[in-house]
Amino acid sequence: MASVRVNPATNKLFLDFRYQSKRYREYTQLGNTKRNVARLEKLGEKIEMEIQSGTFCYYEHFPESASGKRFAAEALQQQTSQLVTAALMTGQPLIGQQTSRLPATPTFMDFAEEWFQESKVGWRESHTKNVQNMIKKHYLPCFGEKEVGCITRAEVLKFRSDLTKVPGRNKNSEGLSANRINKIMNPLKQILDEAADRFEFTTPFARIKPLKVPRSDVQPFTLGEVLRIIDTVREDYKNYYIVRFFTGMRTGEIDGLQWKYVDFERRQILVRETVVAGEVEYTKTDSSQRAIQMSEQVYQALKRQYKATSLVSKFVFCNLKGLPLDHNNVTKRIWYPLLARLKLEKRRPYQSRHTAATLWLAAGEAPEWIAMQMGHSNTEMLFKVYSRFVPNLTRRDGSAFERLLEQKLEELEG
C-alpha cells in the first residue's frame, strides 16, 4: 500500500511504495498540508491500482527521478533489443533506430542526490553538511556524469590516490591524512554499495580496505603544568580551563554547556548537548550522555562563572553576545599564545580531555568510574588509549583525585 510520509529534514512530502518486490521513495517539493497530502494519497491509490493490473509505468509518473530514468532506460533498451531481433528474423535493415547501448543506471550525480535525500533524515546537522560538502567538492568533479553502474574499482582507487595530493588544513602538510581520506571514502562507499544493491551490479568497492591510520599517542599535561596554565591564563578564561582540565569534557560539550544542565545541588554536570559548527546538537554518541561529578575546584569555578554569565546567556561559557565560544578563535587567541608564553609544547586543546583521564588514573580512580566520567560505553577505550598511565586501581568515587589535587595546591601555597 502506497503511503504518504513527511521528510522531517525538509517538511516536504514523499510517496513510499513497493514495486517489483522493492521499496521505492519518491520525494516531492510539496509542503506538508492537508491538500497536498490528499493529492499524493490519490496518486498513491492510482499507482497501486496500476501495479495490481500490470499497467504501471514508473517513468511516466516520475520521469525526473533516478529510478524513473532507470526504468525508462531499461524500457528503451528492451524495445531496441526487440527491434534488433525482429530485423534479424525478417532480414530487414534497422534504419533510423538507435542500437548503441543505453544507460542501465542513472548518473552518479542523480543517484547521489537521491541517496543523500533518503539518508540525511537520520543524520545530525553537522554530518549532513559534511557529507553534502564531500559530494560537491570531491565526488561530483570525478564521478558526476558517469553512470553509477559503470564506475570501476580502478577509478575508485585512483580517486583515493588523488586525495593524497589534496592540500590539508595545515599548509605545511603534503596532503590529506589517511584518517581524513578514510572519512571521505566512507560515504562514497555507502553510495556505490547502495547503488549496486538497487541496480544489481558488483560494487566497485570490493576488496578496497581503509587506509591504515598511524596510532597517535596522547600528550597529556602533568598536574604541575595544568596548575601553571590555570594560574597564568586570562582571568576571564580561568574558570573555563579549570572545568576543561578537571572534567574531561570534549570541546563541543563544554562550549555547548548550558546552565540548565549544571546541577549545583547534586554537584553534577549533565552532558546532554554539544556545539558543532556553531549549532547545538545531540551529543557525539548515546554513551556521551552522562553526569559528570564536580570536584571542589570545578564546583567553585562554576559558582564563580554563574555570577559572571548566568544573567546574560543560557550558555555557561559565552562571548560578549551571549553565544557559545568559537573554539577556533579561542585556540588561536588564547590557547596557543598561552602555551608559548609558558614555553610548553604546542598541543591541541583536546589534550585537556586526555589530561583529565591520566590524572584520574594517577590518583588511583577505578576505570569504570573514569569511563563514565569520560562518556565511554566501557573501559576498553580507557585501557587502549591510556594503558601506560594505568597504576593499581581500587577507588571508585573520585575522592582520590580530590586529595591529590588538594595536596598539590597546599604544597604550592606553602
Buried (B, 14 or more C-beta within 10 A) or exposed (E): EBEBBEBEEBEBBBBBBEBEEEEBBBBBEBEBEEEBBEBBBEBBEEBBEBBEEEEBEBBEBBEEBBBBBBBBBBBBBEEBEEBEEEBEEEEEEEEEEEEEEBBBBBBBBBBBBBBBBBBBEEBBBBBBBBBEEBBEEBBBEBBBEBBBBBBEBEBBEEBBEEBEEEEEEEEEEEBBBBEBBBBBBEBBBBBBBBBBEBBEBEBBBEEBEBBEEEEEEBEBBEBEBBBBBBEEBEEEBBBBBBBBBBBBBBBBBBBBBBBEBBEEEEBBBBBBBBBBEEEBBBBBEEBBBBBBBBBEBBBEBBEEBBEBBEEEBBBBBBEEEEEBBBBEEBBEEBBBEBBEEEEEEEBEBBBBBBBBBBBBBBBBBBBBBBBBBBBBEEBEBBEEBBEEBBEEBEBBEBEBBBEBBEEBEEEEEE
